[in-house]
Each structure stands twice: as structure tokens, then as C-alpha cells.
Amino acid sequence: MALVTAENTVLSQTAAATEEDWMTEEMIPFSATLTFNPQEALIGYLRFEKANPSGLPENAYTYTLPVRFEQ
């Protein structure tokens, strides 16, 4: 996952982790910690990217959530 500005500058990124069995079709909880300076931007996006070890485009998936930084 990555936290990016509206101009697509990466403020912070990390891998999300779970303590559950991730080899399932069910939804599972995960967590991640991002450290960043909120003064660097007013708005941005939290970008989640599905792991795609195959590299095949049909297995790629990205979800982007808009965020507003508190100044």
C-alpha cells in the first residue's frame, strides 16, 4: 500500500500484513502503518495494490481511496 499526493508523489509505502490464513476466498483483516509528514500535501490517495506474483495483467488489481490531510 502507498500514500501518494494528488501529483502521485509517494509520501510513504509499506506492505500490509495479516495474522490470519490469507489463502482463502473470504475477506480477512490486515494492518499496516504508514509514517509521513501531513504538511507535504492537502489531498492525496491511499493506494492498495493486490500482490501479483504472476505478473499477468489480468491478475493485477489496484484500489485507490481519496484522502484529505489535516493541516
N, CA, C and O atoms as a MOPAC input file, in Angstrom:
PM7 MOZYME 1SCF
protein

 N      0.84300 1    -1.15000 1     0.00000 1
 C      0.00000 1     0.00000 1     0.00000 1
 C      0.89300 1     1.21700 1     0.00000 1
 O      2.02400 1     1.17800 1     0.48400 1
 N      0.36800 1     2.30900 1    -0.55300 1
 C      1.13900 1     3.54200 1    -0.62900 1
 C      0.22900 1     4.73100 1    -0.37000 1
 O     -0.95400 1     4.71400 1    -0.70800 1
 N      0.79500 1     5.75200 1     0.22900 1
 C      0.11000 1     7.01900 1     0.41000 1
 C      0.77800 1     7.99300 1    -0.54400 1
 O      1.98000 1     8.23800 1    -0.44900 1
 N     -0.00800 1     8.55400 1    -1.47300 1
 C      0.54100 1     9.42800 1    -2.50600 1
 C     -0.19700 1    10.75900 1    -2.54000 1
 O     -1.35600 1    10.84500 1    -2.13500 1
 N      0.48000 1    11.79300 1    -3.02300 1
 C     -0.15200 1    13.09700 1    -3.18900 1
 C     -0.99900 1    13.08100 1    -4.45500 1
 O     -0.97500 1    12.11900 1    -5.22200 1
 N     -1.74700 1    14.15800 1    -4.66000 1
 C     -2.55400 1    14.28200 1    -5.87100 1
 C     -1.66900 1    14.26800 1    -7.11900 1
 O     -2.12300 1    13.90200 1    -8.20300 1
 N     -0.40800 1    14.66700 1    -6.96200 1
 C      0.55200 1    14.66800 1    -8.08600 1
 C      1.27000 1    13.32800 1    -8.21600 1
 O      2.19000 1    13.19400 1    -9.02300 1
 N      0.85100 1    12.33100 1    -7.42200 1
 C      1.38800 1    10.96500 1    -7.44900 1
 C      2.79100 1    10.84600 1    -6.84500 1
 O      3.52400 1     9.91000 1    -7.16500 1
 N      3.16400 1    11.78000 1    -5.98200 1
 C      4.41800 1    11.67100 1    -5.24100 1
 C      4.17600 1    10.74800 1    -4.04900 1
 O      3.23700 1    10.95300 1    -3.28000 1
 N      5.01600 1     9.74600 1    -3.89900 1
 C      4.85400 1     8.78700 1    -2.80200 1
 C      5.33200 1     9.42100 1    -1.50000 1
 O      6.49500 1     9.80800 1    -1.38000 1
 N      4.42600 1     9.52400 1    -0.52300 1
 C      4.75900 1    10.03300 1     0.80500 1
 C      5.23600 1     8.91600 1     1.71800 1
 O      6.11800 1     9.12100 1     2.55200 1
 N      4.65200 1     7.73300 1     1.55900 1
 C      5.00200 1     6.57700 1     2.37900 1
 C      4.44900 1     5.32200 1     1.72300 1
 O      3.41600 1     5.36000 1     1.05500 1
 N      5.14300 1     4.21900 1     1.91900 1
 C      4.62000 1     2.94800 1     1.41500 1
 C      5.12800 1     1.80000 1     2.26800 1
 O      6.20600 1     1.86200 1     2.86000 1
 N      4.32600 1     0.76100 1     2.31200 1
 C      4.66500 1    -0.42200 1     3.09500 1
 C      3.80700 1    -1.59500 1     2.61900 1
 O      2.86800 1    -1.41700 1     1.84300 1
 N      4.13500 1    -2.76200 1     3.08200 1
 C      3.30900 1    -3.94000 1     2.80200 1
 C      2.33200 1    -4.12900 1     3.96000 1
 O      2.70700 1    -3.97700 1     5.12300 1
 N      1.10900 1    -4.45200 1     3.64900 1
 C      0.11000 1    -4.77800 1     4.67400 1
 C      0.30400 1    -6.23600 1     5.08000 1
 O      0.74800 1    -7.06200 1     4.28100 1
 N     -0.03300 1    -6.54000 1     6.32900 1
 C      0.15700 1    -7.90400 1     6.82400 1
 C     -1.09000 1    -8.37600 1     7.55800 1
 O     -1.89800 1    -7.57900 1     8.03300 1
 N     -1.21900 1    -9.68800 1     7.63600 1
 C     -2.31300 1   -10.29600 1     8.37900 1
 C     -1.76400 1   -11.43400 1     9.21300 1
 O     -0.74100 1   -12.03100 1     8.87700 1
 N     -2.44700 1   -11.72800 1    10.29600 1
 C     -2.09200 1   -12.87700 1    11.11900 1
 C     -3.03200 1   -14.04100 1    10.84500 1
 O     -2.92000 1   -15.10000 1    11.46200 1
 N     -3.96100 1   -13.83800 1     9.91500 1
 C     -4.94900 1   -14.86200 1     9.56000 1
 C     -4.44300 1   -15.68500 1     8.37100 1
 O     -3.43800 1   -15.34800 1     7.74600 1
 N     -5.14900 1   -16.74700 1     8.08200 1
 C     -4.85900 1   -17.54600 1     6.89300 1
 C     -5.27800 1   -16.74900 1     5.67000 1
 O     -6.46800 1   -16.51800 1     5.45600 1
 N     -4.31300 1   -16.32700 1     4.86900 1
 C     -4.62000 1   -15.49700 1     3.70700 1
 C     -4.94200 1   -16.32400 1     2.46200 1
 O     -5.33300 1   -15.76200 1     1.43800 1
 N     -4.78700 1   -17.62200 1     2.53100 1
 C     -5.09400 1   -18.49200 1     1.39500 1
 C     -6.57400 1   -18.87500 1     1.44100 1
 O     -6.92300 1   -20.03700 1     1.65100 1
 N     -7.43300 1   -17.87700 1     1.24000 1
 C     -8.86600 1   -18.08900 1     1.31600 1
 C     -9.57200 1   -17.14500 1     0.36000 1
 O     -8.99800 1   -16.14100 1    -0.06400 1
 N    -10.78000 1   -17.45200 1     0.02900 1
 C    -11.60800 1   -16.57400 1    -0.79800 1
 C    -12.34200 1   -15.54300 1     0.06200 1
 O    -12.92900 1   -14.59500 1    -0.46000 1
 N    -12.30600 1   -15.73500 1     1.38000 1
 C    -13.00600 1   -14.86300 1     2.31500 1
 C    -12.22800 1   -13.57000 1     2.55600 1
 O    -11.02200 1   -13.50300 1     2.31400 1
 N    -12.93700 1   -12.54300 1     3.03700 1
 C    -12.29000 1   -11.30400 1     3.44000 1
 C    -11.53900 1   -11.55300 1     4.74300 1
 O    -12.03400 1   -12.26500 1     5.61800 1
 N    -10.34600 1   -10.97100 1     4.87800 1
 C     -9.56400 1   -11.10800 1     6.10200 1
 C     -9.08200 1    -9.72600 1     6.55900 1
 O     -8.88200 1    -8.84100 1     5.72700 1
 N     -8.89500 1    -9.53400 1     7.86100 1
 C     -8.36900 1    -8.25500 1     8.33700 1
 C     -6.86100 1    -8.17200 1     8.09000 1
 O     -6.15700 1    -9.18100 1     8.11400 1
 N     -6.39000 1    -6.96500 1     7.85600 1
 C     -4.96700 1    -6.74100 1     7.69700 1
 C     -4.62900 1    -5.41000 1     8.34700 1
 O     -5.51700 1    -4.61600 1     8.65600 1
 N     -3.34800 1    -5.17300 1     8.55000 1
 C     -2.93300 1    -3.89600 1     9.12300 1
 C     -1.62300 1    -3.44600 1     8.49600 1
 O     -0.84600 1    -4.24900 1     7.97900 1
 N     -1.40300 1    -2.14500 1     8.55700 1
 C     -0.17000 1    -1.53800 1     8.07200 1
 C     -0.01700 1    -0.19400 1     8.76000 1
 O     -1.00500 1     0.42700 1     9.15300 1
 N      1.21100 1     0.25100 1     8.90400 1
 C      1.48100 1     1.56100 1     9.48000 1
 C      2.26800 1     2.38500 1     8.47600 1
 O      3.31700 1     1.96600 1     7.98600 1
 N      1.74000 1     3.56600 1     8.18200 1
 C      2.42100 1     4.49100 1     7.27300 1
 C      2.84900 1     5.72000 1     8.06900 1
 O      2.03600 1     6.31100 1     8.77800 1
 N      4.10600 1     6.10400 1     7.95800 1
 C      4.61800 1     7.29100 1     8.61600 1
 C      4.90000 1     8.33200 1     7.53900 1
 O      5.58700 1     8.05000 1     6.55800 1
 N      4.35900 1     9.54800 1     7.73000 1
 C      4.52700 1    10.58300 1     6.71500 1
 C      4.34700 1    11.95800 1     7.33700 1
 O      3.87600 1    12.07800 1     8.46800 1
 N      4.71700 1    12.98000 1     6.60700 1
 C      4.54300 1    14.36100 1     7.03600 1
 C      3.27200 1    14.90600 1     6.38800 1
 O      3.25800 1    15.11300 1     5.17500 1
 N      2.20600 1    15.14600 1     7.15300 1
 C      0.94400 1    15.60800 1     6.55600 1
 C      1.03900 1    17.02500 1     5.99600 1
 O      0.12700 1    17.46400 1     5.29600 1
 N      2.10900 1    17.74500 1     6.28400 1
 C      2.27400 1    19.09700 1     5.76300 1
 C      2.70300 1    19.10300 1     4.29200 1
 O      2.72300 1    20.16300 1     3.66600 1
 N      3.04100 1    17.95100 1     3.73800 1
 C      3.54600 1    17.88100 1     2.37700 1
 C      2.45800 1    17.98600 1     1.30700 1
 O      2.77100 1    18.20800 1     0.13800 1
 N      1.19900 1    17.83400 1     1.68100 1
 C      0.11800 1    17.85900 1     0.68500 1
 C     -1.20400 1    18.17900 1     1.37200 1
 O     -1.34100 1    18.02200 1     2.58500 1
 N     -2.17000 1    18.62800 1     0.58200 1
 C     -3.52100 1    18.87200 1     1.08700 1
 C     -4.43800 1    17.68900 1     0.83300 1
 O     -5.24200 1    17.31400 1     1.68700 1
 N     -4.30800 1    17.10500 1    -0.35200 1
 C     -5.11300 1    15.92900 1    -0.70600 1
 C     -4.19800 1    14.86700 1    -1.30500 1
 O     -3.09200 1    15.15900 1    -1.76000 1
 N     -4.67600 1    13.65300 1    -1.29400 1
 C     -3.90200 1    12.55900 1    -1.84900 1
 C     -4.73800 1    11.30800 1    -1.94600 1
 O     -5.96800 1    11.36300 1    -1.96800 1
 N     -4.05800 1    10.18000 1    -2.00300 1
 C     -4.73800 1     8.90200 1    -2.18900 1
 C     -4.02600 1     7.81400 1    -1.40800 1
 O     -2.79800 1     7.78900 1    -1.32400 1
 N     -4.80800 1     6.92600 1    -0.84400 1
 C     -4.28500 1     5.71000 1    -0.24900 1
 C     -4.49100 1     4.63500 1    -1.30300 1
 O     -5.62200 1     4.32000 1    -1.67300 1
 N     -3.39200 1     4.07600 1    -1.77900 1
 C     -3.45000 1     3.13000 1    -2.90100 1
 C     -3.14100 1     1.71100 1    -2.40900 1
 O     -2.07100 1     1.44400 1    -1.86300 1
 N     -4.09400 1     0.82500 1    -2.61400 1
 C     -3.93900 1    -0.59000 1    -2.27600 1
 C     -3.68900 1    -1.35300 1    -3.56800 1
 O     -4.42400 1    -1.19000 1    -4.54200 1
 N     -2.66200 1    -2.18000 1    -3.57800 1
 C     -2.34500 1    -2.95700 1    -4.77700 1
 C     -2.26100 1    -4.43300 1    -4.41100 1
 O     -1.52100 1    -4.81900 1    -3.50700 1
 N     -3.01900 1    -5.24200 1    -5.11500 1
 C     -3.03700 1    -6.68600 1    -4.87500 1
 C     -1.69800 1    -7.29100 1    -5.30700 1
 O     -1.15500 1    -6.93600 1    -6.35300 1
 N     -1.18200 1    -8.20000 1    -4.49700 1
 C      0.03500 1    -8.91300 1    -4.88500 1
 C     -0.24200 1    -9.68200 1    -6.17300 1
 O     -1.28500 1   -10.32000 1    -6.31200 1
 N      0.68400 1    -9.61800 1    -7.09500 1
 C      0.51100 1   -10.26900 1    -8.38900 1
 C      1.82300 1   -10.93900 1    -8.79400 1
 O      2.50100 1   -10.47400 1    -9.71000 1
 N      2.18400 1   -12.03200 1    -8.11300 1
 C      3.46300 1   -12.66900 1    -8.42900 1
 C      3.55000 1   -13.20800 1    -9.85500 1
 O      4.65100 1   -13.42100 1   -10.36200 1
 N      2.41600 1   -13.43000 1   -10.50500 1
 C      2.44100 1   -13.93600 1   -11.87400 1
 C      2.88400 1   -12.86000 1   -12.86100 1
 O      3.42700 1   -13.17200 1   -13.92100 1
 N      2.65000 1   -11.58500 1   -12.51000 1
 C      2.97300 1   -10.50200 1   -13.43800 1
 C      1.97400 1   -10.36100 1   -14.57100 1
 O      2.13700 1    -9.49600 1   -15.43200 1
 N      0.94000 1   -11.19400 1   -14.58800 1
 C     -0.05500 1   -11.14100 1   -15.65500 1
 C     -1.01300 1    -9.97600 1   -15.42300 1
 O     -1.52100 1    -9.80700 1   -14.31500 1
 N     -1.26500 1    -9.17400 1   -16.44900 1
 C     -2.14400 1    -8.00900 1   -16.29600 1
 C     -3.54500 1    -8.37100 1   -15.81200 1
 O     -4.16100 1    -7.58600 1   -15.09100 1
 N     -4.05800 1    -9.52600 1   -16.18500 1
 C     -5.41300 1    -9.90900 1   -15.77700 1
 C     -5.50300 1   -10.21800 1   -14.28100 1
 O     -6.60300 1   -10.28300 1   -13.73200 1
 N     -4.35200 1   -10.41100 1   -13.61100 1
 C     -4.34000 1   -10.66100 1   -12.17400 1
 C     -4.03200 1    -9.40700 1   -11.35500 1
 O     -4.03700 1    -9.45100 1   -10.12500 1
 N     -3.76700 1    -8.29900 1   -12.03200 1
 C     -3.44700 1    -7.05000 1   -11.33400 1
 C     -4.73800 1    -6.38700 1   -10.84900 1
 O     -5.77000 1    -6.43700 1   -11.51800 1
 N     -4.65400 1    -5.76300 1    -9.66600 1
 C     -5.81000 1    -5.04300 1    -9.13000 1
 C     -5.31000 1    -3.94600 1    -8.19600 1
 O     -4.51100 1    -4.20400 1    -7.29700 1
 N     -5.78100 1    -2.73000 1    -8.41200 1
 C     -5.43800 1    -1.59300 1    -7.56800 1
 C     -6.72100 1    -0.89600 1    -7.15700 1
 O     -7.62200 1    -0.70500 1    -7.97400 1
 N     -6.80300 1    -0.51400 1    -5.88300 1
 C     -7.93100 1     0.25400 1    -5.37200 1
 C     -7.35700 1     1.53500 1    -4.78300 1
 O     -6.40400 1     1.50000 1    -4.00500 1
 N     -7.94600 1     2.66100 1    -5.15900 1
 C     -7.45900 1     3.96000 1    -4.69500 1
 C     -8.55300 1     4.64500 1    -3.88300 1
 O     -9.69300 1     4.76200 1    -4.33200 1
 N     -8.19200 1     5.09400 1    -2.68600 1
 C     -9.11800 1     5.76300 1    -1.77700 1
 C     -8.64600 1     7.20200 1    -1.57700 1
 O     -7.53500 1     7.41700 1    -1.09400 1
 N     -9.47600 1     8.20100 1    -1.94300 1
 C     -9.05100 1     9.58700 1    -1.76200 1
 C     -8.98200 1     9.95100 1    -0.28000 1
 O     -9.80200 1     9.49800 1     0.51900 1
 N     -7.98500 1    10.78300 1     0.07900 1
 C     -7.82500 1    11.24900 1     1.44900 1
 C     -7.54500 1    12.75600 1     1.44900 1
 O     -7.02500 1    13.30400 1     0.47800 1
 N     -7.89500 1    13.39800 1     2.53700 1
 C     -7.58100 1    14.81700 1     2.74500 1
 C     -6.74100 1    14.89900 1     4.00600 1
 O     -7.12100 1    14.37100 1     5.05100 1
 N     -5.59200 1    15.56700 1     3.90500 1
 C     -4.67900 1    15.68100 1     5.03400 1
 C     -5.05000 1    16.85700 1     5.91000 1
 O     -5.34100 1    17.94700 1     5.41600 1
 N     -5.03800 1    16.63400 1     7.20700 1
 C     -5.33100 1    17.69100 1     8.16600 1
 C     -4.07200 1    18.52700 1     8.35300 1
 O     -3.00500 1    17.97600 1     8.62100 1
 N     -4.17200 1    19.81500 1     8.22000 1
 C     -3.00500 1    20.70000 1     8.31300 1
 C     -2.78700 1    21.20000 1     9.70600 1
 O     -1.84500 1    21.95500 1     9.95100 1

